[in-house]
């Protein structure tokens, strides 16, 4: 089933304020979900360039930033309201960039050391999921 981008954007704009609390209740082993993924992000640099696809409120990025405080993180999400929450979360962090847009269509001019995504890629149909895999995973 293909999800309509505008529908997704509207849905996430509506739930932005309560999204993190809902996530904590709905995801079994919530803390482990993010901690394990963060532990697997083993890099040779202490200041990686990180791209967070479908970043939402920046929750996953906050775990990465705790592990790599010097990281430069780019968050991209359809929902401006979700990114507003991320901006509040990272308000004292100058190394964060925000992009309101569709990460499947965005022209990435920068290279990244790490590409992360949490609970977003399942919204893509198979062909778009394959584009993601070919583009970012080598």
N, CA, C and O atoms as a MOPAC input file, in Angstrom:
PM7 MOZYME 1SCF
protein

 N      0.84500 1    -1.19500 1     0.00000 1
 C      0.00000 1     0.00000 1     0.00000 1
 C      0.88000 1     1.24500 1     0.00000 1
 O      1.77100 1     1.37600 1     0.83900 1
 N      0.64100 1     2.13400 1    -0.91300 1
 C      1.39400 1     3.38400 1    -1.00300 1
 C      0.78100 1     4.42000 1    -0.07700 1
 O     -0.41500 1     4.70300 1    -0.14500 1
 N      1.60100 1     4.97400 1     0.77700 1
 C      1.14500 1     6.03600 1     1.65700 1
 C      1.25800 1     7.36200 1     0.92200 1
 O      2.25200 1     7.61100 1     0.24000 1
 N      0.26300 1     8.20300 1     1.05300 1
 C      0.28100 1     9.52800 1     0.46400 1
 C      1.13800 1    10.43300 1     1.33500 1
 O      0.89700 1    10.53700 1     2.53700 1
 N      2.13400 1    11.09000 1     0.75200 1
 C      3.06600 1    11.94000 1     1.49700 1
 C      2.34400 1    13.05400 1     2.25800 1
 O      2.70400 1    13.36000 1     3.39400 1
 N      1.33700 1    13.65700 1     1.64600 1
 C      0.61500 1    14.73000 1     2.33500 1
 C     -0.15000 1    14.19600 1     3.54000 1
 O     -0.21300 1    14.85200 1     4.58000 1
 N     -0.72500 1    13.01800 1     3.40200 1
 C     -1.41700 1    12.40500 1     4.53500 1
 C     -0.45100 1    12.13200 1     5.67900 1
 O     -0.75100 1    12.42400 1     6.83700 1
 N      0.69800 1    11.57600 1     5.35400 1
 C      1.70200 1    11.29400 1     6.37800 1
 C      2.15300 1    12.58500 1     7.04800 1
 O      2.25000 1    12.65900 1     8.27300 1
 N      2.42300 1    13.59000 1     6.24400 1
 C      2.85800 1    14.87700 1     6.79100 1
 C      1.81400 1    15.43400 1     7.75600 1
 O      2.15100 1    15.85900 1     8.86200 1
 N      0.56300 1    15.43300 1     7.34400 1
 C     -0.51000 1    15.95700 1     8.20100 1
 C     -0.64400 1    15.15100 1     9.48500 1
 O     -0.80400 1    15.72400 1    10.56200 1
 N     -0.57900 1    13.83000 1     9.38200 1
 C     -0.69200 1    12.97600 1    10.56200 1
 C      0.42000 1    13.26700 1    11.56200 1
 O      0.16700 1    13.38600 1    12.76100 1
 N      1.62900 1    13.37900 1    11.07700 1
 C      2.74900 1    13.62100 1    11.98200 1
 C      2.76200 1    15.05500 1    12.50700 1
 O      3.18800 1    15.29500 1    13.63700 1
 N      2.30600 1    15.99700 1    11.70900 1
 C      2.17000 1    17.36800 1    12.22200 1
 C      1.18800 1    17.40300 1    13.40000 1
 O      1.40400 1    18.12100 1    14.37600 1
 N      0.11700 1    16.62400 1    13.29700 1
 C     -0.91100 1    16.60500 1    14.34700 1
 C     -0.41800 1    15.97500 1    15.64600 1
 O     -0.80200 1    16.42300 1    16.72700 1
 N      0.41600 1    14.95600 1    15.56600 1
 C      0.83100 1    14.22900 1    16.77900 1
 C      2.20700 1    14.63400 1    17.30000 1
 O      2.70700 1    14.03800 1    18.25400 1
 N      2.81100 1    15.62000 1    16.69600 1
 C      4.20400 1    15.98000 1    17.02700 1
 C      4.42300 1    16.19600 1    18.52000 1
 O      5.40800 1    15.70600 1    19.07200 1
 N      3.53200 1    16.91400 1    19.17600 1
 C      3.72000 1    17.26600 1    20.58300 1
 C      3.74100 1    16.04100 1    21.50200 1
 O      4.40300 1    16.05900 1    22.54000 1
 N      3.02900 1    14.99400 1    21.13300 1
 C      2.95500 1    13.82700 1    22.01300 1
 C      3.66000 1    12.59500 1    21.44500 1
 O      3.56600 1    11.50500 1    22.00900 1
 N      4.35900 1    12.77300 1    20.33700 1
 C      4.94700 1    11.65100 1    19.61600 1
 C      5.95000 1    10.85500 1    20.45100 1
 O      5.85800 1     9.62900 1    20.50600 1
 N      6.88900 1    11.51500 1    21.09100 1
 C      7.91600 1    10.79300 1    21.85800 1
 C      7.31200 1    10.00500 1    23.01200 1
 O      7.72700 1     8.87600 1    23.27400 1
 N      6.34500 1    10.58300 1    23.69700 1
 C      5.70000 1     9.86300 1    24.80600 1
 C      4.93700 1     8.65000 1    24.29600 1
 O      4.95000 1     7.59400 1    24.92900 1
 N      4.27000 1     8.79800 1    23.14800 1
 C      3.54800 1     7.66400 1    22.56300 1
 C      4.52200 1     6.56500 1    22.16200 1
 O      4.26600 1     5.38200 1    22.38600 1
 N      5.62100 1     6.96100 1    21.57800 1
 C      6.62100 1     5.99900 1    21.12600 1
 C      7.14300 1     5.17400 1    22.30300 1
 O      7.30700 1     3.95900 1    22.19800 1
 N      7.39900 1     5.84700 1    23.41700 1
 C      7.91400 1     5.15800 1    24.60200 1
 C      6.91600 1     4.12100 1    25.11600 1
 O      7.31600 1     3.09100 1    25.65900 1
 N      5.63700 1     4.38500 1    24.94900 1
 C      4.61000 1     3.44900 1    25.41100 1
 C      4.38400 1     2.30100 1    24.41600 1
 O      4.08000 1     1.18100 1    24.82700 1
 N      4.52700 1     2.57100 1    23.12900 1
 C      4.16100 1     1.59800 1    22.10500 1
 C      5.28400 1     0.67000 1    21.66400 1
 O      5.02400 1    -0.41100 1    21.13700 1
 N      6.52100 1     1.08100 1    21.87300 1
 C      7.64700 1     0.26700 1    21.41200 1
 C      8.14100 1    -0.60200 1    22.56100 1
 O      8.61100 1    -0.09200 1    23.57800 1
 N      8.03300 1    -1.91900 1    22.39100 1
 C      8.58300 1    -2.79700 1    23.42900 1
 C     10.09200 1    -2.55800 1    23.55400 1
 O     10.78800 1    -2.38300 1    22.55400 1
 N     10.57200 1    -2.55300 1    24.75900 1
 C     12.00400 1    -2.35000 1    25.01300 1
 C     12.49900 1    -1.05800 1    24.36600 1
 O     13.54200 1    -1.04000 1    23.71200 1
 N     11.75300 1     0.00100 1    24.55400 1
 C     12.00300 1     1.30500 1    23.94200 1
 C     13.45900 1     1.74400 1    24.06400 1
 O     14.09300 1     2.06600 1    23.05900 1
 N     13.99000 1     1.76000 1    25.27500 1
 C     15.37600 1     2.20900 1    25.48500 1
 C     16.35800 1     1.33100 1    24.72500 1
 O     17.28700 1     1.83800 1    24.09700 1
 N     16.15800 1     0.01000 1    24.77800 1
 C     17.05200 1    -0.90700 1    24.07700 1
 C     17.00600 1    -0.69100 1    22.57000 1
 O     18.02600 1    -0.80400 1    21.89100 1
 N     15.82400 1    -0.38200 1    22.05000 1
 C     15.64300 1    -0.14100 1    20.61600 1
 C     16.65000 1     0.90400 1    20.11700 1
 O     17.29100 1     0.71300 1    19.08400 1
 N     16.77800 1     1.98700 1    20.84800 1
 C     17.68400 1     3.06500 1    20.45100 1
 C     19.12100 1     2.82400 1    20.90300 1
 O     20.06300 1     3.15100 1    20.18000 1
 N     19.29100 1     2.26000 1    22.08100 1
 C     20.64800 1     2.02400 1    22.58700 1
 C     21.39500 1     1.00600 1    21.74600 1
 O     22.57700 1     1.19300 1    21.45500 1
 N     20.72900 1    -0.06600 1    21.35100 1
 C     21.38400 1    -1.08500 1    20.53400 1
 C     21.76400 1    -0.51200 1    19.17300 1
 O     22.87900 1    -0.72200 1    18.69500 1
 N     20.84200 1     0.20800 1    18.55700 1
 C     21.14300 1     0.83200 1    17.25800 1
 C     22.30400 1     1.81300 1    17.38800 1
 O     23.16200 1     1.87600 1    16.50700 1
 N     22.33800 1     2.56400 1    18.46000 1
 C     23.42300 1     3.51900 1    18.68400 1
 C     24.73700 1     2.79000 1    18.90600 1
 O     25.76900 1     3.20200 1    18.37700 1
 N     24.71500 1     1.71900 1    19.67600 1
 C     25.93300 1     0.93200 1    19.89600 1
 C     26.48700 1     0.37900 1    18.59200 1
 O     27.70200 1     0.28000 1    18.42500 1
 N     25.60100 1     0.01700 1    17.66600 1
 C     26.04100 1    -0.52800 1    16.38100 1
 C     26.65800 1     0.53200 1    15.47000 1
 O     27.35200 1     0.20100 1    14.50800 1
 N     26.41000 1     1.77700 1    15.76900 1
 C     26.98000 1     2.87700 1    14.98000 1
 C     28.40700 1     3.12800 1    15.45400 1
 O     28.68100 1     4.08200 1    16.18200 1
 N     29.29500 1     2.26100 1    15.02900 1
 C     30.69400 1     2.33800 1    15.43700 1
 C     31.50100 1     2.98500 1    14.31000 1
 O     31.63500 1     2.42500 1    13.22200 1
 N     32.02800 1     4.15800 1    14.59200 1
 C     32.72600 1     4.93900 1    13.57000 1
 C     34.16300 1     5.20500 1    13.98600 1
 O     34.49900 1     5.15400 1    15.16900 1
 N     35.01200 1     5.49000 1    12.99500 1
 C     36.41300 1     5.74700 1    13.26700 1
 C     36.69700 1     7.20400 1    13.61000 1
 O     37.82000 1     7.53600 1    13.99000 1
 N     35.73000 1     8.05700 1    13.48900 1
 C     35.89900 1     9.47000 1    13.79100 1
 C     35.03800 1     9.84700 1    14.99400 1
 O     33.99600 1     9.23800 1    15.23900 1
 N     35.48100 1    10.85000 1    15.73400 1
 C     34.66300 1    11.31200 1    16.86300 1
 C     33.77300 1    12.47700 1    16.45700 1
 O     33.01200 1    12.99300 1    17.27500 1
 N     33.86300 1    12.89600 1    15.19400 1
 C     33.01700 1    13.98500 1    14.70300 1
 C     32.39600 1    13.60500 1    13.35200 1
 O     32.67400 1    14.23800 1    12.33400 1
 N     31.56400 1    12.57900 1    13.35500 1
 C     30.97700 1    12.11600 1    12.09500 1
 C     29.92000 1    13.06800 1    11.54700 1
 O     29.30700 1    13.84600 1    12.27900 1
 N     29.73200 1    12.97700 1    10.23900 1
 C     28.62200 1    13.65600 1     9.57300 1
 C     27.50500 1    12.62100 1     9.47500 1
 O     27.67600 1    11.56300 1     8.87000 1
 N     26.35500 1    12.94200 1    10.08000 1
 C     25.26000 1    11.98900 1    10.20700 1
 C     24.02200 1    12.53900 1     9.51100 1
 O     23.68400 1    13.71400 1     9.65100 1
 N     23.35900 1    11.68000 1     8.76600 1
 C     22.08900 1    12.01500 1     8.12700 1
 C     21.00700 1    11.16400 1     8.77000 1
 O     21.10500 1     9.93800 1     8.79700 1
 N     19.96900 1    11.82200 1     9.29000 1
 C     18.84100 1    11.12600 1     9.90900 1
 C     17.63200 1    11.27200 1     8.99600 1
 O     17.05000 1    12.35100 1     8.89000 1
 N     17.25700 1    10.16900 1     8.33300 1
 C     16.14000 1    10.15700 1     7.39400 1
 C     14.83000 1     9.93800 1     8.13800 1
 O     14.70300 1     8.99500 1     8.91900 1
 N     13.85700 1    10.81300 1     7.89600 1
 C     12.59600 1    10.72600 1     8.62500 1
 C     12.84100 1    10.96500 1    10.10500 1
 O     12.33800 1    10.23200 1    10.95700 1
 N     13.61100 1    11.98800 1    10.39900 1
 C     14.15200 1    12.23600 1    11.73700 1
 C     13.10400 1    12.54600 1    12.79200 1
 O     13.34600 1    12.35200 1    13.98300 1
 N     11.95000 1    13.02300 1    12.37000 1
 C     10.90800 1    13.35300 1    13.34200 1
 C     11.38300 1    14.35000 1    14.38000 1
 O     11.85100 1    15.43800 1    14.04300 1
 N     11.26000 1    13.97600 1    15.63700 1
 C     11.60600 1    14.86600 1    16.74700 1
 C     13.08900 1    14.84000 1    17.08700 1
 O     13.52900 1    15.51400 1    18.01900 1
 N     13.85500 1    14.06900 1    16.33900 1
 C     15.29300 1    13.99400 1    16.58200 1
 C     15.68200 1    13.02600 1    17.68900 1
 O     16.80800 1    13.07400 1    18.18500 1
 N     14.77700 1    12.15800 1    18.07800 1
 C     15.03600 1    11.24700 1    19.18300 1
 C     16.24500 1    10.34900 1    18.91600 1
 O     17.15100 1    10.27200 1    19.74600 1
 N     16.26900 1     9.68000 1    17.78100 1
 C     17.39900 1     8.80000 1    17.45800 1
 C     18.68700 1     9.61300 1    17.36200 1
 O     19.73400 1     9.18600 1    17.85000 1
 N     18.60700 1    10.77100 1    16.74000 1
 C     19.78400 1    11.63600 1    16.63500 1
 C     20.31500 1    12.04300 1    18.00100 1
 O     21.52200 1    12.21900 1    18.17000 1
 N     19.42800 1    12.19300 1    18.97600 1
 C     19.88600 1    12.57300 1    20.31400 1
 C     20.74200 1    11.46600 1    20.92800 1
 O     21.69300 1    11.75500 1    21.65300 1
 N     20.42000 1    10.22000 1    20.64900 1
 C     21.24400 1     9.10700 1    21.13200 1
 C     22.61200 1     9.12800 1    20.44100 1
 O     23.64600 1     8.93700 1    21.08100 1
 N     22.59800 1     9.36100 1    19.13100 1
 C     23.85900 1     9.43400 1    18.38600 1
 C     24.70200 1    10.59800 1    18.89700 1
 O     25.91700 1    10.46500 1    19.05100 1
 N     24.07000 1    11.72300 1    19.15700 1
 C     24.79700 1    12.89600 1    19.64300 1
 C     25.37500 1    12.66100 1    21.03600 1
 O     26.43200 1    13.20100 1    21.36300 1
 N     24.70000 1    11.86900 1    21.85400 1
 C     25.26700 1    11.51900 1    23.16100 1
 C     26.52500 1    10.67900 1    22.99800 1
 O     27.46900 1    10.81300 1    23.77600 1
 N     26.54300 1     9.81900 1    21.99500 1
 C     27.71400 1     8.98000 1    21.74000 1
 C     28.82400 1     9.77700 1    21.04300 1
 O     30.00500 1     9.59000 1    21.33300 1
 N     28.43400 1    10.66000 1    20.12800 1
 C     29.38000 1    11.46400 1    19.34300 1
 C     29.03500 1    12.94800 1    19.50400 1
 O     28.42300 1    13.53200 1    18.61000 1
 N     29.41100 1    13.55700 1    20.61000 1
 C     29.03100 1    14.96100 1    20.88500 1
 C     29.50600 1    15.96200 1    19.83100 1
 O     28.93700 1    17.04700 1    19.71400 1
 N     30.53900 1    15.61200 1    19.06400 1
 C     31.05500 1    16.51700 1    18.03000 1
 C     30.43400 1    16.25600 1    16.65800 1
 O     30.84500 1    16.85200 1    15.66300 1
 N     29.45500 1    15.37400 1    16.60900 1
 C     28.83500 1    15.02100 1    15.32600 1
 C     28.12800 1    16.21900 1    14.71200 1
 O     27.58200 1    17.07100 1    15.41300 1
 N     28.15400 1    16.26100 1    13.38600 1
 C     27.34800 1    17.22400 1    12.63100 1
 C     26.17400 1    16.41000 1    12.08300 1
 O     26.36400 1    15.49000 1    11.28800 1
 N     24.96400 1    16.75700 1    12.51500 1
 C     23.80500 1    15.95200 1    12.17200 1
 C     22.83800 1    16.74100 1    11.30100 1
 O     22.50400 1    17.88600 1    11.60200 1
 N     22.39900 1    16.11800 1    10.22600 1
 C     21.37500 1    16.67500 1     9.35300 1
 C     20.11100 1    15.85200 1     9.54100 1
 O     20.10300 1    14.64100 1     9.32100 1
 N     19.04500 1    16.52400 1     9.94900 1
 C     17.74600 1    15.87300 1    10.13600 1
 C     16.84400 1    16.27100 1     8.98200 1
 O     16.70800 1    17.45600 1     8.67900 1
 N     16.23000 1    15.29600 1     8.34200 1
 C     15.27100 1    15.58300 1     7.27900 1
 C     13.97100 1    14.86200 1     7.60300 1
 O     13.96800 1    13.68500 1     7.96400 1
 N     12.86300 1    15.59200 1     7.46900 1
 C     11.54600 1    15.02400 1     7.76300 1
 C     10.49300 1    15.80700 1     6.98700 1
 O     10.67200 1    16.99100 1     6.70000 1
 N      9.39700 1    15.13900 1     6.65200 1
 C      8.27000 1    15.79500 1     5.98800 1
 C      7.57600 1    16.80200 1     6.90200 1
 O      7.09300 1    17.83800 1     6.44300 1
 N      7.52900 1    16.49700 1     8.17600 1
 C      6.72800 1    17.26400 1     9.12900 1
 C      7.50900 1    18.40600 1     9.77000 1
 O      8.46600 1    18.18100 1    10.51100 1
 N      7.09400 1    19.61300 1     9.47900 1
 C      7.71200 1    20.78600 1    10.10100 1
 C      7.49500 1    20.79300 1    11.61100 1
 O      8.37200 1    21.21100 1    12.36800 1
 N      6.31800 1    20.32400 1    12.05000 1
 C      6.02600 1    20.29900 1    13.48800 1
 C      6.94700 1    19.33800 1    14.22700 1
 O      7.37900 1    19.62100 1    15.34400 1
 N      7.24400 1    18.21300 1    13.61100 1
 C      8.18500 1    17.27000 1    14.22600 1
 C      9.57100 1    17.91000 1    14.31200 1
 O     10.25000 1    17.79500 1    15.33300 1
 N      9.98100 1    18.57200 1    13.25600 1
 C     11.29100 1    19.23300 1    13.27700 1
 C     11.32900 1    20.37700 1    14.28400 1
 O     12.39200 1    20.67300 1    14.83000 1
 N     10.20400 1    21.02300 1    14.54100 1
 C     10.15300 1    22.05800 1    15.58100 1
 C     10.47800 1    21.46700 1    16.94700 1
 O     11.15200 1    22.10000 1    17.76000 1
 N      9.99800 1    20.25000 1    17.19500 1
 C     10.32800 1    19.56400 1    18.45500 1
 C     11.83100 1    19.29000 1    18.49000 1
 O     12.48100 1    19.48400 1    19.51700 1
 N     12.37300 1    18.83900 1    17.36600 1
 C     13.81800 1    18.57900 1    17.28600 1
 C     14.60800 1    19.86300 1    17.53500 1
 O     15.62500 1    19.83800 1    18.22700 1
 N     14.15700 1    20.96500 1    16.98800 1
 C     14.85700 1    22.24000 1    17.19900 1
 C     14.87800 1    22.62300 1    18.67300 1
 O     15.86300 1    23.17000 1    19.16800 1
 N     13.79100 1    22.33400 1    19.36500 1
 C     13.76000 1    22.58300 1    20.81100 1
 C     14.72400 1    21.64100 1    21.52400 1
 O     15.46300 1    22.06000 1    22.41500 1
 N     14.71500 1    20.37300 1    21.13200 1
 C     15.60000 1    19.37300 1    21.73500 1
 C     17.06700 1    19.77400 1    21.57300 1
 O     17.86300 1    19.59300 1    22.49500 1
 N     17.42400 1    20.31000 1    20.42500 1
 C     18.82000 1    20.62700 1    20.11700 1
 C     19.09000 1    22.13000 1    20.11900 1
 O     20.00000 1    22.59000 1    19.42900 1
 N     18.32600 1    22.89100 1    20.87000 1
 C     18.40600 1    24.34800 1    20.78000 1
 C     19.79200 1    24.91800 1    21.07400 1
 O     20.11700 1    25.99300 1    20.56900 1
 N     20.59600 1    24.26100 1    21.84700 1
 C     21.93700 1    24.76300 1    22.16300 1
 C     23.02400 1    24.03400 1    21.38500 1
 O     24.19900 1    24.09100 1    21.74900 1
 N     22.63900 1    23.36000 1    20.33300 1
 C     23.58700 1    22.58400 1    19.53000 1
 C     23.72000 1    23.21900 1    18.14300 1
 O     22.81300 1    23.09300 1    17.32100 1
 N     24.82700 1    23.89300 1    17.87400 1
 C     24.98400 1    24.56900 1    16.58200 1
 C     25.29400 1    23.62300 1    15.42200 1
 O     25.26300 1    24.03400 1    14.26200 1
 N     25.59100 1    22.36900 1    15.72700 1
 C     26.01700 1    21.43000 1    14.69500 1
 C     24.86500 1    20.59800 1    14.12500 1
 O     25.07800 1    19.49900 1    13.61300 1
 N     23.65200 1    21.12900 1    14.22000 1
 C     22.47500 1    20.42200 1    13.71900 1
 C     21.85400 1    21.22500 1    12.57600 1
 O     21.65800 1    22.43500 1    12.68500 1
 N     21.55100 1    20.53500 1    11.48600 1
 C     20.88600 1    21.16000 1    10.34100 1
 C     19.51800 1    20.49500 1    10.18100 1
 O     19.37700 1    19.29200 1    10.39800 1
 N     18.51900 1    21.28000 1     9.80200 1
 C     17.14800 1    20.79600 1     9.65800 1
 C     16.67500 1    21.01200 1     8.23100 1
 O     16.85000 1    22.08900 1     7.65900 1
 N     16.07800 1    19.98200 1     7.66800 1
 C     15.52000 1    20.07600 1     6.32300 1
 C     14.08500 1    19.55300 1     6.37600 1
 O     13.85500 1    18.39300 1     6.71600 1
 N     13.13500 1    20.40300 1     6.04200 1
 C     11.74400 1    19.97700 1     5.92600 1
 C     11.53900 1    19.55000 1     4.48100 1
 O     11.51500 1    20.38200 1     3.57400 1
 N     11.39200 1    18.24800 1     4.27400 1
 C     11.23300 1    17.75200 1     2.92300 1
 C     11.13700 1    16.24500 1     2.87800 1
 O     11.21600 1    15.56500 1     3.90100 1
 N     10.96600 1    15.73900 1     1.67500 1
 C     10.82900 1    14.31600 1     1.41000 1
 C     12.22100 1    13.73800 1     1.15400 1
 O     12.85600 1    14.07000 1     0.15300 1
 N     12.69100 1    12.88600 1     2.04300 1
 C     14.05400 1    12.37400 1     1.89500 1
 C     14.23200 1    11.45900 1     0.68900 1
 O     15.36600 1    11.18600 1     0.29300 1
 N     13.14300 1    10.97800 1     0.09800 1
 C     13.27800 1    10.14000 1    -1.09800 1
 C     13.50500 1    10.97800 1    -2.35100 1
 O     13.91000 1    10.45100 1    -3.38700 1
 N     13.24800 1    12.27200 1    -2.26200 1
 C     13.39600 1    13.14600 1    -3.42700 1
 C     14.47000 1    14.21200 1    -3.24300 1
 O     14.82200 1    14.90500 1    -4.19700 1
 N     14.98200 1    14.34800 1    -2.05200 1
 C     15.93600 1    15.40600 1    -1.74900 1
 C     17.27300 1    15.12300 1    -2.44300 1
 O     17.71900 1    13.97800 1    -2.50600 1
 N     17.90300 1    16.17800 1    -2.96000 1
 C     19.21100 1    16.05500 1    -3.60100 1
 C     20.30000 1    16.24400 1    -2.55000 1
 O     20.54300 1    17.36100 1    -2.09500 1
 N     20.94600 1    15.16400 1    -2.17100 1
 C     21.99900 1    15.20200 1    -1.15500 1
 C     23.31400 1    15.56600 1    -1.81800 1
 O     23.82500 1    14.81200 1    -2.64500 1
 N     23.85900 1    16.70700 1    -1.46500 1
 C     25.12000 1    17.17000 1    -2.04200 1
 C     26.30400 1    16.87900 1    -1.12700 1
 O     27.46200 1    17.00400 1    -1.52300 1
 N     25.99600 1    16.49900 1     0.06700 1
 C     27.01600 1    16.23400 1     1.07300 1
 C     27.18700 1    14.72700 1     1.22500 1
 O     26.25900 1    13.95900 1     0.96900 1
 N     28.37300 1    14.31400 1     1.64100 1
 C     28.59300 1    12.91200 1     1.96300 1
 C     28.49200 1    12.74400 1     3.47100 1
 O     28.79100 1    13.66500 1     4.23100 1
 N     28.07300 1    11.57500 1     3.88900 1
 C     27.85500 1    11.30800 1     5.30900 1
 C     28.63300 1    10.07300 1     5.73900 1
 O     28.83900 1     9.13800 1     4.96500 1
 N     29.05500 1    10.10000 1     6.98900 1
 C     29.73700 1     8.94800 1     7.57400 1
 C     28.74500 1     7.91000 1     8.07300 1
 O     29.05900 1     6.72400 1     8.17400 1
 N     27.53900 1     8.38000 1     8.38400 1
 C     26.52500 1     7.50500 1     8.95200 1
 C     25.14900 1     7.99100 1     8.50100 1
 O     24.84600 1     9.18200 1     8.58000 1
 N     24.32600 1     7.06700 1     8.03100 1
 C     22.93900 1     7.37000 1     7.68200 1
 C     22.06700 1     6.52600 1     8.60600 1
 O     22.19000 1     5.30200 1     8.65500 1
 N     21.18100 1     7.20600 1     9.33800 1
 C     20.30600 1     6.50700 1    10.27400 1
 C     18.84600 1     6.78400 1     9.92500 1
 O     18.52500 1     7.75500 1     9.23900 1
 N     17.99000 1     5.92500 1    10.40300 1
 C     16.55900 1     6.12500 1    10.24500 1
 C     15.86200 1     5.24700 1    11.27100 1
 O     16.24300 1     4.09700 1    11.49200 1
 N     14.85900 1     5.79800 1    11.87700 1
 C     14.13600 1     5.05000 1    12.88900 1
 C     12.64000 1     5.17000 1    12.61900 1
 O     12.07400 1     6.26300 1    12.64600 1
 N     12.02400 1     4.05000 1    12.36400 1
 C     10.56900 1     3.99400 1    12.19100 1
 C     10.05500 1     4.93000 1    11.10500 1
 O      9.03400 1     5.59400 1    11.27900 1
 N     10.76900 1     4.97800 1     9.98200 1
 C     10.32500 1     5.81100 1     8.87600 1
 C     10.27700 1     5.04700 1     7.55800 1
 O      9.33300 1     5.20100 1     6.78300 1
 N     11.26800 1     4.24400 1     7.30800 1
 C     11.40300 1     3.60600 1     5.99900 1
 C     10.23800 1     2.65900 1     5.70300 1
 O      9.94800 1     2.39300 1     4.53600 1
 N      9.57700 1     2.15400 1     6.72100 1
 C      8.43400 1     1.26900 1     6.48600 1
 C      7.27100 1     2.00200 1     5.81200 1
 O      6.34500 1     1.36100 1     5.31700 1
 N      7.30900 1     3.33600 1     5.78800 1
 C      6.27900 1     4.10900 1     5.09400 1
 C      6.48200 1     4.11400 1     3.57600 1
 O      5.60300 1     4.55000 1     2.83200 1
 N      7.63700 1     3.63100 1     3.11900 1
 C      7.93300 1     3.62800 1     1.69100 1
 C      7.43900 1     2.34800 1     1.04300 1
 O      7.38400 1     1.29500 1     1.67900 1
 N      7.07400 1     2.45000 1    -0.24400 1
 C      6.73900 1     1.23300 1    -0.97000 1
 C      8.04100 1     0.51700 1    -1.34000 1
 O      9.12500 1     1.06200 1    -1.13300 1
 N      7.94200 1    -0.68600 1    -1.87900 1
 C      9.13500 1    -1.49000 1    -2.14400 1
 C     10.12700 1    -0.81500 1    -3.07200 1
 O     11.33200 1    -0.87300 1    -2.82600 1
 N      9.65300 1    -0.17500 1    -4.13400 1
 C     10.58300 1     0.43200 1    -5.08300 1
 C     11.32900 1     1.59900 1    -4.44400 1
 O     12.52400 1     1.76900 1    -4.68700 1
 N     10.64800 1     2.40200 1    -3.63600 1
 C     11.32600 1     3.50900 1    -2.96100 1
 C     12.26200 1     2.99500 1    -1.87800 1
 O     13.32200 1     3.57900 1    -1.65000 1
 N     11.89100 1     1.91900 1    -1.21200 1
 C     12.76000 1     1.32100 1    -0.20800 1
 C     14.04500 1     0.83800 1    -0.88000 1
 O     15.13000 1     0.98500 1    -0.31600 1
 N     13.93400 1     0.26500 1    -2.07700 1
 C     15.10700 1    -0.19500 1    -2.80800 1
 C     15.99700 1     0.96200 1    -3.23800 1
 O     17.22100 1     0.83500 1    -3.24000 1
 N     15.39100 1     2.09000 1    -3.60400 1
 C     16.17600 1     3.28900 1    -3.93600 1
 C     16.99000 1     3.71100 1    -2.72900 1
 O     18.17300 1     4.03000 1    -2.84900 1
 N     16.36300 1     3.71300 1    -1.57900 1
 C     17.05300 1     4.06800 1    -0.34200 1
 C     18.25300 1     3.15000 1    -0.12900 1
 O     19.35600 1     3.61200 1     0.16400 1
 N     18.03100 1     1.86500 1    -0.27700 1
 C     19.09300 1     0.90700 1    -0.04200 1
 C     20.24200 1     1.12100 1    -1.02500 1
 O     21.40600 1     1.12500 1    -0.62300 1
 N     19.93000 1     1.29700 1    -2.30000 1
 C     20.98400 1     1.49000 1    -3.32100 1
 C     21.71800 1     2.82100 1    -3.09300 1
 O     22.92700 1     2.90100 1    -3.31100 1
 N     21.01600 1     3.84200 1    -2.66600 1
 C     21.61500 1     5.16300 1    -2.54000 1
 C     22.54600 1     5.26900 1    -1.32700 1
 O     23.61400 1     5.87600 1    -1.41200 1
 N     22.14500 1     4.68600 1    -0.21900 1
 C     22.86800 1     4.92100 1     1.02100 1
 C     23.64600 1     3.72000 1     1.54200 1
 O     24.54300 1     3.88900 1     2.36800 1
 N     23.33400 1     2.53800 1     1.09300 1
 C     24.01200 1     1.36100 1     1.60800 1
 C     24.83400 1     0.77600 1     0.48400 1
 O     24.31100 1     0.40300 1    -0.56600 1
 N     26.11800 1     0.70300 1     0.72100 1
 C     27.01600 1     0.16100 1    -0.31900 1
 C     27.84900 1    -0.95600 1     0.24500 1
 O     28.66400 1    -1.54000 1    -0.46900 1

